[in-house]
């Protein structure tokens, strides 16, 4: 098991000295300071600078995916609310929009979340040449930066519309052109392949990051879903051990280092664990499954911030320092199982039951106790239902669900009205968005005019 230490040595900290010098020189030039999200190459032209950029990029990645103490909910919570994993239990209208799948592109909350994902990507990609030149050893740092950058593309492809642009800010601002969903996953695969070229050693730290890249590549191939991609995904993860896990880790040292999933559920009561949401949602609360256990808020009357919605909190993240899995060996087995499902249902069922076998591995490695063996539903449709139920229960609140629901439509022929929550919900009627839009602010990019399409 490895953990991703959240060291928020951000670019703003790297540029603080330069900013103070500029302010001291002139009372008018302060209006012309550089954008703090644009990297000053001079700030990283040393081993210490490159390592600080690497550490800061990892911290920004954690905020982008997991969120923080209340300012940014991250990709996991947004996609969980957009699907059937979570239900909105607060009053912000911008968050209610993605709960109901009817999102205005001027939604300020989503704008911040989109920016954070790209901030993490830009810093991770910028850390690669900096590390290569100034701090090339240990090489796993370069591989890790490539791999985590790959995951930013995976989250963009799974959660956002077709047509996301990917601009660059190093060494100078370059506006990105919109990529289709398929192109986004192809780019992610390229990042994971690049990561693997720097992860050839056999030490534990390197092998752990190699398995991170392998699982990321398998996930991207599964999402791309082209001819041969399922088999290629299974091959990519074939050597990943079931006890592998790569976590973000969290700290109470600062608001940005806290686990955002805990902060927005237990602590701030903005999201609640859902149960059979909108008819089609799964029974997370009432299944009694140890992988998705939740607890009712203990303070009467047990409702969320809105004083209305029953507040159920996920026991998967019970504290502000709870780790969050980005990739693990369980997911590797699930990727292999999905490839087996069509051509070899016996092997498919064996793989799923291997994961449920309580003698195989411990809870600390991603396992749980008390799971009885599954039986084959006997039909292609039934097997797909079981496959995706197992996927979400094993990987609950890790940011996979929206990508899975879109794949059920895109690759398995399901329709919106049987995949997403539908009809009248607790706070209104569900809309028909199948993904998150690129925010209106991106219109400032001259290459971007809007989503290419909003298809699954």
C-alpha positions as CSV (number, residue, x, y, z in Angstrom):
1,X,0.0,0.0,0.0
2,X,1.2,3.5,-0.7
3,X,-0.1,6.9,0.1
4,X,-0.1,10.2,-1.6
5,X,1.2,12.8,0.8
6,X,-0.7,16.1,0.5
7,X,2.0,18.7,0.6
8,X,0.4,22.0,-0.5
9,X,3.5,23.8,-1.6
10,X,1.6,25.7,-4.2
11,X,2.8,27.9,-7.0
12,X,1.6,31.0,-5.2
13,X,4.1,30.2,-2.4
14,X,6.8,29.8,-4.9
15,X,6.0,33.3,-6.4
16,X,5.4,35.1,-3.1
17,X,8.9,36.6,-2.9
18,X,8.7,37.9,-6.5
19,X,5.3,39.5,-5.8
20,X,6.6,41.3,-2.7
21,X,9.6,42.6,-4.6
22,X,7.4,43.9,-7.4
23,X,5.1,45.7,-4.9
24,X,8.0,47.4,-3.2
25,X,9.3,48.8,-6.5
26,X,6.1,50.5,-7.8
27,X,2.7,51.5,-6.7
28,X,1.3,51.2,-10.2
29,X,3.0,48.1,-11.5
30,X,1.2,46.0,-8.9
31,X,-1.8,46.1,-11.2
32,X,0.3,44.3,-13.8
33,X,1.4,41.3,-11.7
34,X,1.6,37.9,-13.4
35,X,-1.3,35.5,-13.1
36,X,-0.4,33.4,-10.0
37,X,-1.6,30.3,-12.0
38,X,1.0,30.9,-14.7
39,X,4.3,29.3,-13.9
40,X,7.4,31.4,-13.8
41,X,10.2,29.2,-15.1
42,X,12.7,30.9,-12.9
43,X,10.9,29.7,-9.8
44,X,11.7,26.0,-10.6
45,X,15.2,26.3,-12.0
46,X,16.8,24.4,-9.2
47,X,16.5,21.0,-7.6
48,X,14.6,22.5,-4.6
49,X,12.3,24.4,-7.0
50,X,11.5,21.4,-9.1
51,X,10.8,19.3,-6.0
52,X,8.6,22.0,-4.6
53,X,6.6,22.1,-7.9
54,X,6.2,18.3,-7.8
55,X,5.0,18.4,-4.2
56,X,2.6,21.3,-4.8
57,X,1.2,19.6,-7.9
58,X,0.4,16.5,-5.9
59,X,-1.4,18.6,-3.4
60,X,-3.4,20.4,-6.0
61,X,-4.3,17.0,-7.5
62,X,-5.7,15.9,-4.1
63,X,-7.9,19.0,-3.8
64,X,-9.1,18.6,-7.4
65,X,-10.3,15.0,-6.8
66,X,-11.1,14.8,-3.1
67,X,-11.9,18.4,-2.2
68,X,-10.9,20.3,0.9
69,X,-12.4,21.5,4.1
70,X,-15.4,23.2,2.5
71,X,-14.3,25.6,-0.3
72,X,-13.9,23.0,-3.1
73,X,-15.8,19.7,-3.2
74,X,-13.7,18.1,-5.9
75,X,-14.6,15.6,-8.6
76,X,-15.7,12.7,-6.4
77,X,-18.4,14.6,-4.6
78,X,-19.6,16.4,-7.8
79,X,-19.9,13.2,-9.7
80,X,-21.4,11.4,-6.7
81,X,-24.2,14.0,-6.5
82,X,-24.7,14.1,-10.2
83,X,-25.3,10.3,-10.2
84,X,-27.0,8.1,-7.5
85,X,-24.3,7.9,-4.9
86,X,-25.1,11.1,-3.0
87,X,-28.1,13.4,-2.6
88,X,-28.0,17.1,-2.0
89,X,-28.6,18.0,1.7
90,X,-28.0,21.7,1.7
91,X,-29.2,25.0,0.1
92,X,-26.7,26.2,-2.5
93,X,-28.6,26.5,-5.8
94,X,-25.4,25.9,-7.8
95,X,-24.9,22.5,-6.1
96,X,-28.6,21.7,-6.5
97,X,-28.1,22.1,-10.3
98,X,-25.8,19.2,-10.6
99,X,-27.9,17.1,-8.2
100,X,-30.8,17.6,-10.6
101,X,-28.7,17.3,-13.8
102,X,-29.7,20.7,-15.1
103,X,-26.6,22.8,-15.1
104,X,-26.2,26.4,-16.2
105,X,-22.8,26.9,-17.8
106,X,-22.4,30.0,-15.7
107,X,-22.6,27.9,-12.5
108,X,-19.9,29.4,-10.3
109,X,-19.3,26.3,-8.1
110,X,-18.6,24.1,-11.1
111,X,-16.4,26.8,-12.6
112,X,-14.1,26.6,-9.6
113,X,-14.1,22.8,-9.6
114,X,-13.2,22.8,-13.3
115,X,-10.4,25.3,-12.8
116,X,-9.0,23.2,-9.9
117,X,-8.8,20.1,-12.1
118,X,-6.9,22.0,-14.8
119,X,-4.7,23.7,-12.2
120,X,-3.6,20.3,-11.0
121,X,-3.0,19.0,-14.5
122,X,-1.0,22.0,-15.6
123,X,1.3,21.8,-12.5
124,X,1.7,18.0,-12.9
125,X,2.7,18.4,-16.5
126,X,5.0,21.3,-15.7
127,X,6.7,19.3,-13.0
128,X,7.9,16.7,-15.5
129,X,10.4,18.8,-17.5
130,X,11.5,20.6,-14.2
131,X,12.2,17.3,-12.6
132,X,13.9,15.9,-15.7
133,X,16.4,18.8,-15.7
134,X,16.9,19.6,-12.1
135,X,15.9,16.7,-9.9
136,X,15.8,13.5,-12.1
137,X,16.3,11.1,-9.3
138,X,14.5,9.2,-8.0
139,X,12.9,8.7,-11.4
140,X,9.6,7.6,-9.8
141,X,8.8,11.3,-9.2
142,X,8.7,11.9,-13.0
143,X,6.6,8.7,-13.5
144,X,4.2,9.7,-10.7
145,X,3.7,13.2,-12.2
146,X,2.9,11.7,-15.6
147,X,0.5,9.1,-14.0
148,X,-1.4,11.7,-11.9
149,X,-1.6,14.0,-15.0
150,X,-3.1,11.0,-16.8
151,X,-5.8,10.7,-14.1
152,X,-6.7,14.4,-14.6
153,X,-7.5,13.5,-18.2
154,X,-9.5,10.4,-17.0
155,X,-11.7,12.5,-14.7
156,X,-12.2,15.1,-17.5
157,X,-13.2,12.4,-19.9
158,X,-15.5,10.6,-17.5
159,X,-17.2,13.6,-16.0
160,X,-17.3,16.4,-18.6
161,X,-18.8,16.8,-22.1
162,X,-17.0,16.1,-25.3
163,X,-14.9,19.1,-26.3
164,X,-12.9,19.9,-23.1
165,X,-9.9,22.1,-24.1
166,X,-6.5,21.5,-22.4
167,X,-4.4,24.7,-22.3
168,X,-0.8,24.8,-21.2
169,X,0.9,27.4,-19.1
170,X,4.5,26.3,-19.2
171,X,6.8,27.8,-20.4
172,X,4.1,30.2,-21.8
173,X,0.4,30.3,-22.0
174,X,-0.9,28.2,-25.0
175,X,-4.6,27.9,-25.5
176,X,-5.8,24.3,-25.9
177,X,-8.1,23.0,-28.6
178,X,-11.2,21.0,-27.6
179,X,-10.8,17.3,-27.5
180,X,-13.5,14.7,-28.1
181,X,-14.2,12.2,-25.3
182,X,-12.3,9.6,-27.2
183,X,-9.3,11.9,-27.7
184,X,-9.3,12.8,-24.0
185,X,-8.9,9.1,-23.0
186,X,-6.3,8.6,-25.7
187,X,-4.3,11.4,-24.3
188,X,-4.7,9.9,-20.8
189,X,-3.3,6.6,-22.1
190,X,-0.3,8.4,-23.6
191,X,0.4,10.0,-20.2
192,X,0.3,6.6,-18.5
193,X,2.6,5.1,-21.1
194,X,5.0,7.9,-20.5
195,X,4.8,7.3,-16.8
196,X,5.8,3.7,-17.3
197,X,9.0,4.6,-19.1
198,X,10.2,6.1,-15.8
199,X,9.0,3.3,-13.6
200,X,11.4,0.5,-14.5
201,X,13.1,-0.1,-11.1
202,X,12.1,-2.8,-8.7
203,X,12.0,-0.9,-5.5
204,X,8.7,-0.7,-3.7
205,X,8.1,3.0,-4.3
206,X,8.6,2.7,-8.0
207,X,6.6,-0.5,-8.4
208,X,3.7,1.1,-6.5
209,X,3.6,4.0,-8.9
210,X,4.0,1.6,-11.8
211,X,0.8,-0.1,-10.6
212,X,-0.9,3.3,-10.4
213,X,-0.1,3.9,-14.0
214,X,-1.2,0.4,-15.0
215,X,-4.6,0.8,-13.4
216,X,-5.0,4.3,-14.8
217,X,-4.3,3.0,-18.3
218,X,-6.7,0.1,-17.8
219,X,-9.4,2.6,-16.7
220,X,-8.8,4.9,-19.7
221,X,-8.9,2.0,-22.1
222,X,-12.1,0.7,-20.6
223,X,-13.7,4.1,-21.0
224,X,-12.5,4.5,-24.6
225,X,-14.1,1.2,-25.4
226,X,-12.9,0.9,-29.0
227,X,-12.0,-2.4,-30.8
228,X,-9.6,-4.3,-28.7
229,X,-9.7,-1.8,-25.8
230,X,-11.3,-4.2,-23.3
231,X,-8.6,-6.9,-23.9
232,X,-5.9,-4.2,-23.8
233,X,-7.3,-2.9,-20.5
234,X,-7.2,-6.4,-18.9
235,X,-3.7,-6.8,-20.2
236,X,-2.6,-3.5,-18.7
237,X,-3.6,-4.5,-15.2
238,X,-2.8,-8.2,-15.4
239,X,0.2,-8.0,-13.1
240,X,-1.3,-5.6,-10.5
241,X,-1.6,-7.4,-7.1
242,X,-5.0,-7.4,-5.4
243,X,-3.5,-5.8,-2.3
244,X,-2.2,-2.8,-4.2
245,X,-3.6,0.6,-3.3
246,X,-2.5,4.2,-4.0
247,X,-4.2,6.7,-1.7
248,X,-4.3,10.4,-1.2
249,X,-3.5,11.1,2.5
250,X,-4.8,14.0,4.5
251,X,-4.0,16.1,7.5
252,X,-5.6,18.5,9.9
253,X,-2.7,20.9,9.5
254,X,-4.6,23.2,7.1
255,X,-8.1,23.4,5.5
256,X,-6.8,22.4,2.1
257,X,-5.2,19.2,3.5
258,X,-8.4,17.8,5.0
259,X,-10.4,15.1,3.4
260,X,-13.1,16.9,1.5
261,X,-15.5,14.0,1.4
262,X,-15.6,13.9,5.2
263,X,-15.8,17.7,5.3
264,X,-18.9,17.9,3.0
265,X,-20.7,14.9,4.7
266,X,-20.0,14.4,8.4
267,X,-18.7,17.8,9.1
268,X,-20.7,20.3,7.0
269,X,-23.6,18.1,6.1
270,X,-23.9,19.2,2.4
271,X,-24.2,15.8,0.9
272,X,-25.9,12.7,2.2
273,X,-25.6,9.0,1.2
274,X,-28.5,8.3,-1.3
275,X,-30.8,5.3,-1.5
276,X,-32.8,4.3,-4.6
277,X,-32.6,7.9,-5.8
278,X,-34.9,8.7,-8.6
279,X,-36.2,5.2,-9.0
280,X,-33.0,3.9,-10.8
281,X,-30.5,4.6,-8.0
282,X,-28.9,1.7,-6.1
283,X,-29.8,0.9,-2.5
284,X,-26.6,2.1,-0.9
285,X,-28.1,2.7,2.6
286,X,-30.5,-0.3,2.8
287,X,-28.3,-3.0,1.1
288,X,-26.6,-3.8,4.3
289,X,-23.4,-4.2,2.3
290,X,-20.2,-3.6,4.3
291,X,-18.6,-1.8,1.4
292,X,-21.1,1.1,1.5
293,X,-22.0,1.4,5.1
294,X,-23.4,4.7,6.3
295,X,-24.6,6.2,9.6
296,X,-27.4,8.6,10.3
297,X,-26.4,12.0,11.8
298,X,-26.5,11.5,15.5
299,X,-27.7,15.0,16.3
300,X,-31.5,15.3,16.4
301,X,-33.4,15.7,14.1
302,X,-30.7,14.0,11.9
303,X,-31.1,16.2,8.8
304,X,-28.6,18.0,6.7
305,X,-27.7,21.7,6.4
306,X,-31.0,22.3,4.7
307,X,-32.9,21.2,7.8
308,X,-34.9,18.9,5.5
309,X,-32.9,16.0,4.0
310,X,-32.1,13.0,6.1
311,X,-28.4,13.1,6.7
312,X,-26.6,9.8,6.2
313,X,-22.8,9.9,6.3
314,X,-20.4,7.4,4.5
315,X,-18.4,5.4,7.0
316,X,-15.8,4.9,4.3
317,X,-14.5,8.4,5.2
318,X,-15.1,8.9,8.9
319,X,-12.5,11.5,9.7
320,X,-10.7,14.5,8.2
321,X,-7.6,12.4,7.7
322,X,-9.3,9.4,6.0
323,X,-7.3,8.2,3.0
324,X,-8.9,8.2,-0.5
325,X,-8.1,5.5,-3.0
326,X,-7.1,6.8,-6.5
327,X,-6.4,3.3,-7.8
328,X,-6.1,-0.2,-6.3
329,X,-5.9,-3.9,-7.0
330,X,-9.6,-4.4,-6.6
331,X,-10.2,-2.1,-9.6
332,X,-7.6,-4.1,-11.5
333,X,-9.6,-7.3,-10.9
334,X,-12.9,-5.5,-11.9
335,X,-11.3,-4.4,-15.2
336,X,-10.3,-7.9,-15.9
337,X,-13.7,-9.2,-15.0
338,X,-15.4,-6.8,-17.4
339,X,-13.3,-8.1,-20.2
340,X,-14.2,-11.7,-19.3
341,X,-17.9,-11.0,-19.0
342,X,-18.8,-11.5,-22.6
343,X,-16.6,-14.3,-23.8
344,X,-16.0,-16.2,-20.6
345,X,-18.8,-15.8,-18.0
346,X,-17.4,-18.6,-15.8
347,X,-14.1,-16.8,-15.5
348,X,-16.0,-13.5,-15.0
349,X,-17.9,-14.9,-12.0
350,X,-14.8,-16.5,-10.6
351,X,-13.0,-13.1,-10.6
352,X,-15.9,-11.3,-8.9
353,X,-16.2,-14.0,-6.3
354,X,-12.4,-14.0,-5.7
355,X,-12.8,-10.4,-4.6
356,X,-15.7,-11.4,-2.3
357,X,-13.7,-14.2,-0.7
358,X,-13.0,-12.9,2.8
359,X,-9.9,-15.1,3.2
360,X,-8.0,-13.4,0.3
361,X,-7.2,-10.0,1.8
362,X,-7.9,-7.7,4.6
363,X,-10.0,-4.6,5.0
364,X,-6.8,-2.4,5.0
365,X,-6.1,-3.7,1.5
366,X,-9.6,-2.9,0.2
367,X,-11.4,-6.0,1.3
368,X,-14.4,-6.5,3.6
369,X,-15.9,-9.3,5.5
370,X,-19.3,-11.0,5.1
371,X,-19.7,-11.1,1.3
372,X,-21.5,-14.2,0.1
373,X,-20.6,-15.7,-3.4
374,X,-22.5,-14.4,-6.4
375,X,-24.4,-16.6,-8.9
376,X,-24.5,-16.1,-12.6
377,X,-27.7,-14.2,-13.7
378,X,-27.6,-16.2,-17.0
379,X,-28.2,-13.3,-19.4
380,X,-26.0,-10.6,-20.9
381,X,-28.1,-7.9,-19.5
382,X,-28.2,-9.4,-16.0
383,X,-24.4,-9.9,-16.0
384,X,-23.9,-6.2,-16.9
385,X,-26.2,-5.2,-14.1
386,X,-24.3,-7.3,-11.7
387,X,-20.9,-6.1,-13.0
388,X,-21.7,-2.5,-12.6
389,X,-23.3,-3.0,-9.2
390,X,-20.1,-4.7,-8.0
391,X,-18.1,-1.9,-9.5
392,X,-19.9,0.8,-7.6
393,X,-20.1,-1.0,-4.3
394,X,-16.4,-1.8,-4.4
395,X,-15.4,1.7,-5.6
396,X,-18.1,3.8,-3.9
397,X,-17.3,7.5,-3.7
398,X,-14.0,7.2,-5.5
399,X,-15.1,9.1,-8.6
400,X,-16.0,6.2,-10.9
401,X,-19.8,6.2,-11.0
402,X,-20.5,8.9,-13.6
403,X,-18.0,7.3,-16.0
404,X,-19.7,4.0,-15.5
405,X,-23.3,5.3,-16.1
406,X,-22.1,7.0,-19.3
407,X,-20.4,3.7,-20.4
408,X,-23.7,1.8,-19.7
409,X,-25.3,4.1,-22.3
410,X,-22.4,4.5,-24.7
411,X,-21.1,0.9,-24.7
412,X,-24.0,-1.3,-23.4
413,X,-26.9,0.4,-25.2
414,X,-28.8,1.5,-22.0
415,X,-31.0,4.5,-22.1
416,X,-31.0,7.6,-19.8
417,X,-34.3,6.7,-18.2
418,X,-33.0,3.4,-16.9
419,X,-29.5,4.5,-16.0
420,X,-29.7,7.9,-14.3
421,X,-32.1,9.0,-11.5
422,X,-35.3,10.3,-13.2
423,X,-38.7,11.8,-12.5
424,X,-39.4,13.8,-9.3
425,X,-36.7,13.9,-6.8
426,X,-36.6,15.2,-3.3
427,X,-35.9,18.8,-4.5
428,X,-37.4,18.9,-7.9
429,X,-37.6,17.1,-11.3
430,X,-34.4,15.7,-12.7
431,X,-33.1,17.2,-16.0
432,X,-31.4,15.4,-18.8
433,X,-27.7,16.4,-18.5
434,X,-25.5,13.3,-19.0
435,X,-22.3,15.0,-18.1
436,X,-20.9,18.2,-16.7
437,X,-20.5,21.2,-19.1
438,X,-17.4,23.2,-19.7
439,X,-18.0,26.5,-17.8
440,X,-18.8,29.7,-19.6
441,X,-15.5,31.3,-18.6
442,X,-13.7,29.0,-21.0
443,X,-15.1,31.2,-23.8
444,X,-12.0,33.4,-23.1
445,X,-10.1,30.6,-24.9
446,X,-10.3,31.7,-28.6
447,X,-10.3,28.0,-29.6
448,X,-13.4,27.1,-27.6
449,X,-17.0,28.0,-28.4
450,X,-18.8,25.4,-26.2
451,X,-19.1,21.6,-25.7
452,X,-18.9,19.7,-29.0
453,X,-21.8,17.6,-27.7
454,X,-23.4,16.5,-24.5
455,X,-23.8,12.8,-25.4
456,X,-22.8,10.1,-23.0
